[in-house]
């Protein structure tokens, strides 16, 4: 928890961040690789009023890129360590370099962007959001940081017509997870599939779900349940007149990020990109059932 203290390489400049950052992320674009001389850059977004220069003196820097963009911020006058930047398009924030914190291990990125340019030998951690370029919705920076800080966050993830309301996200700790699934009548649903890594249990809260596990198909009504072992093909749908709600328990949890990644494909507009959807499923250990 805040505050966070940091300094430059030579120790002449000391600073303090008084409140929790709005966002923490890693960027793998080639600009950030050149800027840092490393495989990626870590960034921490804070409000200007939350950043205090405690000791020493900074000087401004300005870098002009070949395409006309500029990067500006503050660095140590003595050793040249870049400490924070001020985005040209967003002067209302500061982007602190969290590698300059006294304890950078206290903050892990909530998302990885520009992974399309990431070094091929780099393995990204499971369960963390990743984007080929910048996140399409800038609010993801703040939302994902908030959700990482609060695994009990219950904001609804909309995947097409389906609603995923996470109660417990156990992905990061590889523990049990729980969410409420809302399935309106006639909704488009996932294709039959199995889980390589997870066991699943469904408990119907409202309405009726047509649920299949292996060769068994049942109309599950309120209070009824079915379990899906690892590797078992299962599927569900709602061909009935009433919206169905069910409590889903996964052990270990697949994680809310899986559904966000699926939502990014399904909600993009037009028919879903089947190859992109298959890629997301494979990344989380889901295996589509072979066609009959």
C-alpha positions in Angstrom: 0.0 0.0 0.0 1.0 3.6 -0.5 3.2 5.6 0.0 5.9 4.4 -2.4 9.4 5.9 -2.3 11.9 6.0 -5.1 15.2 7.5 -6.3 17.5 7.9 -9.2 20.6 5.7 -9.8 23.0 7.9 -8.0 20.6 8.7 -5.1 20.7 12.5 -5.6 17.0 12.6 -6.3 14.3 11.1 -4.0 10.6 11.1 -4.6 7.4 9.8 -3.0 4.1 8.7 -4.4 1.4 9.3 -1.8 -1.5 7.3 -3.1 -2.1 4.1 -5.0 -1.3 4.4 -8.7 -4.2 4.6 -11.2 -2.5 1.9 -13.4 0.6 -0.2 -13.7 1.4 -1.9 -17.0 4.2 -3.2 -19.2 4.8 -2.1 -22.7 6.7 -4.3 -25.2 6.8 -1.9 -28.2 10.1 -1.3 -29.9 10.1 2.3 -28.9 10.1 1.3 -25.2 12.7 -1.3 -25.9 15.0 1.3 -27.4 14.2 3.9 -24.7 15.0 1.6 -21.8 17.7 -0.6 -23.5 15.7 -3.6 -22.2 13.0 -6.0 -23.4 10.1 -3.9 -22.2 9.2 -0.8 -20.1 7.2 -0.7 -16.9 4.9 2.3 -16.3 2.9 3.5 -13.3 0.3 6.2 -13.9 -0.3 8.6 -11.0 -2.0 11.9 -10.4 0.4 15.0 -10.4 -0.7 15.9 -6.9 0.3 12.4 -5.6 3.9 12.8 -6.8 6.3 14.7 -4.5 10.0 15.5 -5.1 11.5 14.9 -1.7 15.2 15.7 -2.4 17.5 16.7 -5.2 16.9 18.4 -8.5 15.4 17.1 -11.7 15.8 18.5 -15.2 13.4 18.2 -18.2 14.1 15.9 -21.1 12.5 16.0 -24.6 12.9 13.2 -27.2 11.6 13.7 -30.7 10.8 10.5 -32.6 11.3 10.1 -36.3 7.5 10.1 -36.9 7.2 13.5 -35.1 6.0 12.2 -31.7 7.6 13.6 -28.6 8.4 12.0 -25.2 9.0 14.4 -22.3 9.5 14.2 -18.6 11.9 14.6 -15.7 15.3 13.0 -15.0 18.1 13.3 -12.5 20.4 16.2 -13.4 23.4 14.3 -12.1 23.1 10.7 -13.4 20.4 11.0 -16.1 18.0 8.5 -14.7 14.6 9.0 -16.2 12.1 9.1 -13.3 8.7 10.1 -14.8 7.1 11.4 -17.9 4.3 13.8 -18.8 2.3 12.5 -21.8 1.7 15.2 -24.4 -1.9 14.2 -25.0 -2.6 13.7 -21.2 -0.8 16.4 -19.2 -3.2 15.7 -16.3 -1.2 12.5 -15.4 2.4 11.5 -14.7 3.9 8.2 -15.8 6.5 7.1 -13.2 9.1 4.5 -14.0 8.4 1.9 -11.3 11.9 0.4 -11.7 13.2 3.4 -9.8 11.1 2.6 -6.7 12.9 1.5 -3.6 10.8 -1.7 -3.7 9.6 -2.2 -7.3 8.5 -5.8 -6.4 5.5 -4.3 -4.6 3.8 -3.5 -8.0 3.2 -6.0 -10.7 1.7 -5.0 -14.1 -2.0 -5.5 -14.5 -1.7 -5.7 -18.3 0.9 -6.2 -21.0 0.5 -4.1 -24.2 2.2 -4.3 -27.6 2.9 -8.0 -27.1 3.0 -8.3 -30.9 6.5 -6.8 -30.6 7.6 -8.6 -27.5 10.8 -10.5 -27.5 10.1 -14.1 -28.6 12.0 -15.6 -25.6 9.9 -13.7 -23.1 7.2 -15.7 -21.3 4.3 -13.6 -20.0 2.7 -14.6 -16.7 -0.7 -16.4 -17.0 -3.9 -14.7 -16.1 -2.7 -11.2 -16.9 -4.4 -9.1 -19.6 -2.4 -8.8 -22.9 -3.0 -6.7 -26.0 -1.3 -6.9 -29.4 -1.2 -3.1 -29.4 -2.7 -0.4 -27.0 -5.8 -1.4 -25.2 -8.8 -0.4 -27.4 -10.5 1.1 -24.4 -8.1 3.4 -22.3 -10.3 2.7 -19.3 -8.8 -0.8 -19.2 -5.6 0.6 -17.6 -7.5 1.7 -14.6 -10.1 -1.1 -14.5 -7.6 -3.9 -14.6 -5.4 -2.3 -11.9 -8.5 -2.0 -9.8 -9.6 -5.6 -10.4 -6.0 -6.8 -9.6 -6.1 -5.0 -6.2 -9.6 -6.3 -5.5 -10.1 -10.0 -6.5 -13.6 -9.9 -5.0 -14.6 -7.2 -7.6 -18.0 -8.1 -9.0 -18.2 -5.9 -12.1 -20.1 -7.8 -14.9 -18.2 -8.9 -17.9 -20.5 -9.0 -21.0 -19.6 -11.7 -23.6 -22.1 -11.2 -26.3 -25.5 -11.8 -24.6 -24.0 -13.6 -21.7 -23.2 -11.9 -18.4 -20.2 -13.0 -16.2 -20.4 -11.6 -12.7 -17.2 -12.6 -10.8 -17.5 -13.2 -7.1 -14.1 -14.7 -6.4 -11.2 -14.7 -8.9 -8.8 -17.4 -7.8 -6.6 -17.4 -11.0 -3.6 -15.6 -9.6 -3.4 -17.9 -6.5 -4.5 -21.0 -8.5 -7.3 -21.5 -6.1 -11.1 -22.0 -6.3 -13.1 -19.3 -8.3 -16.7 -18.5 -8.5 -18.9 -16.4 -10.7 -22.6 -15.9 -11.6 -23.5 -16.7 -15.2 -26.6 -15.0 -16.8 -28.0 -16.6 -20.0 -30.9 -14.9 -21.6 -33.2 -17.0 -23.8 -31.7 -18.0 -27.1 -28.3 -16.6 -26.3 -25.3 -17.5 -28.4 -23.2 -19.8 -26.2 -19.7 -21.2 -26.3 -19.2 -24.3 -28.5 -18.9 -27.7 -26.7 -15.5 -27.9 -25.1 -13.4 -29.4 -22.3 -11.0 -28.0 -19.7 -7.5 -29.3 -19.5 -6.8 -27.6 -16.1 -10.1 -27.0 -14.4 -13.0 -28.9 -12.8 -16.3 -27.2 -13.0 -19.6 -27.3 -11.1 -22.9 -25.5 -12.1 -25.7 -24.7 -9.7 -28.8 -23.1 -11.1 -30.2 -20.0 -9.3 -33.0 -19.1 -11.7 -34.7 -20.3 -14.8 -33.6 -23.5 -16.6 -30.4 -24.4 -18.3 -30.0 -27.2 -20.9 -26.7 -28.7 -19.7 -24.6 -31.5 -21.2 -21.6 -33.3 -19.7 -20.3 -36.1 -21.8 -23.2 -38.3 -23.0 -25.6 -36.9 -20.3 -28.0 -34.0 -21.1 -30.4 -32.6 -18.5 -32.7 -29.6 -18.0 -31.3 -28.1 -14.9 -33.8 -26.1 -12.8 -33.4 -24.1 -9.7 -31.4 -25.9 -7.0 -30.1 -28.5 -9.4 -26.4 -29.1 -10.2 -24.0 -30.9 -12.5 -20.2 -31.4 -12.3 -17.7 -31.5 -15.1 -14.4 -33.3 -14.5 -11.2 -32.2 -16.3 -11.2 -33.3 -19.9 -15.0 -33.9 -20.1 -16.8 -32.2 -23.0 -19.6 -30.0 -21.8 -22.0 -27.4 -23.2 -25.0 -25.4 -22.2 -27.8 -23.3 -23.7 -31.1 -21.7 -22.8 -33.8 -22.6 -25.3 -36.4 -21.7 -22.7 -38.6 -18.6 -22.3 -37.0 -17.3 -19.0 -33.5 -15.9 -18.4 -31.4 -18.4 -16.5 -28.8 -17.6 -13.8 -26.3 -20.1 -12.5 -23.5 -20.1 -10.0 -20.3 -21.5 -11.6 -17.4 -22.8 -9.5 -14.1 -23.7 -11.1 -11.2 -25.5 -9.3 -8.6 -24.2 -9.9 -10.1 -21.0 -11.3 -9.9 -20.1 -15.0 -10.0 -16.4 -14.0 -12.0 -13.4 -15.0 -9.3 -12.4 -17.5 -10.3 -15.3 -19.7 -13.8 -13.9 -20.2 -12.4 -10.4 -20.8 -10.2 -11.8 -23.5 -13.1 -13.7 -25.1 -15.2 -10.6 -24.8 -12.6 -8.6 -26.8 -13.1 -11.1 -29.7 -16.9 -11.7 -29.4 -17.8 -8.0 -28.9 -15.6 -6.7 -31.7 -18.6 -6.5 -34.1 -19.6 -8.9 -37.0 -19.1 -12.6 -36.8 -16.6 -13.6 -34.2 -13.0 -14.3 -35.5 -12.9 -18.1 -35.0 -9.1 -18.3 -35.2 -8.7 -15.5 -32.5 -11.3 -17.2 -30.3 -9.6 -20.6 -30.6 -6.3 -18.9 -29.7 -7.8 -17.4 -26.5 -9.3 -20.8 -25.6 -6.0 -22.6 -26.1 -4.1 -20.1 -24.0 -6.3 -20.9 -21.0 -6.4 -24.7 -21.5 -9.9 -25.0 -23.2 -10.2 -27.6 -26.0 -13.1 -27.4 -28.5 -14.8 -30.7 -29.0 -14.2 -32.4 -32.3 -17.1 -32.0 -34.8 -19.6 -34.9 -34.8 
